[in-house]
Amino acid sequence: MAELYFADVEKVAVAWTKRLAGIDPAQVATNLPAQSPGFVQIRALAARTADRDINAKRNGFVTYDLWAVSTSSKPQWGAAAQLAALCRAGMGEDQPFGQDLDLGAAYRPVRVQAVYAENEPRRVDGDPAGYARYTFDAFVDWIQG
């Protein structure tokens, strides 16, 4: 039997975000898609092991970039803000703890304990392509099987 891969913070955050209400899973990735009216880009800031005595316990920080593409010359700030609001809503106090994620047959099982926003979404001006973008950071806490 082949050895199963360990997940990193980006893979866990992407899989968790794809399950959020109102978010199209095809719009969530670590890289920007070729074409999409809006998308959620997740990038790792830092990953660490929370407890050196319990190797399965993992956590890390990610940056959420919420993009909205405009078909006109005016950036779609409302659409980007809505994506940020949907992601933040899933990080509220009422989120279910202990969510199992399916990362595919090649990965060890993962159980997300919690995902918390570290700051409020903030508008990022000046994109040369005219995209609207909001950004915020989040903390992801999970157990690796």
N, C-alpha and C positions, 0 to 999 in steps of 0.2 A: 504494500500500500504506500502511495506517495505521501511524503510529509506535507502537512497542511501549513499554509502561510499564516503568519500573524498579521493582523490588520494594523494600519497606522491611523493616526488621528484624522487625516483627510478622508480616508475610505470610510471610517465610521461616521463622520459628520455628514458626508454626502448621502450615505444610505439612510441615516436618520432623517435628514431633511426631505428626502424624496417621499417620506411617509406623511408629511404634514398636510393637513387639510388646505385645499386651495392652491397647492403647489403642483405644477405639472412635473412629474419625475424626469421627463425628457429635457427640462430646463435647468437641471441641477448637475454640476460637474466641477472639476478642478480647472478645466480649460474652457475658454470661451467657445461657444458653438459657432458653426459657420453662419447660420441664419436662425434667428429666433426673435420674436417681438420683445421678449424679456427673459432674463436668465439669472440664476443664482450661481455665483462662482465662489468656491470654498478653497481657501489656501491655509496651509499649516503655518502657525506662528512658532509654536514650540510644543514638543511632546516630551513627556517624562513619565517615569514610573512613580506612582503615588506612595507606594510602600515597598521598600527594598526587601522586606521579609515575605511579601505576598506578590510574587512575580506576575500573577494573572491580572492584578489591579493596574489599570492604565488610565491616564488622563492627559489632556493637552489643550492648547489654545489654537483656535482657528480664526481667520478673518472671513466674514461674509461680505462679498461685494454683490450688490443687487443692481442689475443693469436693465434699462429699458431703451429700446431702439426706436428712433423716430423716423417716420417716412417723410416728414417735413423738416424744415430747418429749426423747428422748435423742440428742445429736449422734452421728453415725457416724464417730468419729475413726479407726477402723481402715480404713474405706473410703477416707477422704481420704489417710491415710498410705500406703495401697497405691498410689493414683494417683501420689503423689510418688515412691514407690520405683520404679514402672515408668518414669517419666520419667527419673529419675536413672540407672537401669540402662542406658538408651540413650545416656547421656553418658559411659560408661566408656571406659577406655583401648583397648578392643577395638572401638570403633565404626569402621565403614568410612569412610575418608576419601574425599573427592571424590564425594559423593552428588549426582547430578543430581535436581532437583526439577521437577515439572511444575506450574507456577502458573496454567496456562490459556493459551489462544491470545493473549490480550491482553498478556502479559508477556514480557520478554526472558528467555532461559534463565538458570537459576541453578544453581550447583554449590556445595553446602555443604562446606566444608573440615573444620569441626569445630564441636561444641557442647559447652561445658563448664559444669558447675555452679560457681558462684562461692562458694556457701555451702551449708550443710546445710539441709534442710527444717525449718522451725520451725512449731510449732502457733500458731494465732491464735485466741484465745478471744474471747467476747463478741459473736458475731454475733446481731443482734436477731431474726433469723428462725430461729435454732437450727441453722444449717448448721455443719458441721465444715469447717475450712479449714486447710490447710498452705500455706506459701509459701517460695519460694527464688528466687534470681537466677541467671541463666545468661548466658554469653557466646556469641554466634553469629558465626561467621566464614564468609563466602561470597564467591564471585566471580560478578559479574553479566556476562552475555553482551552 
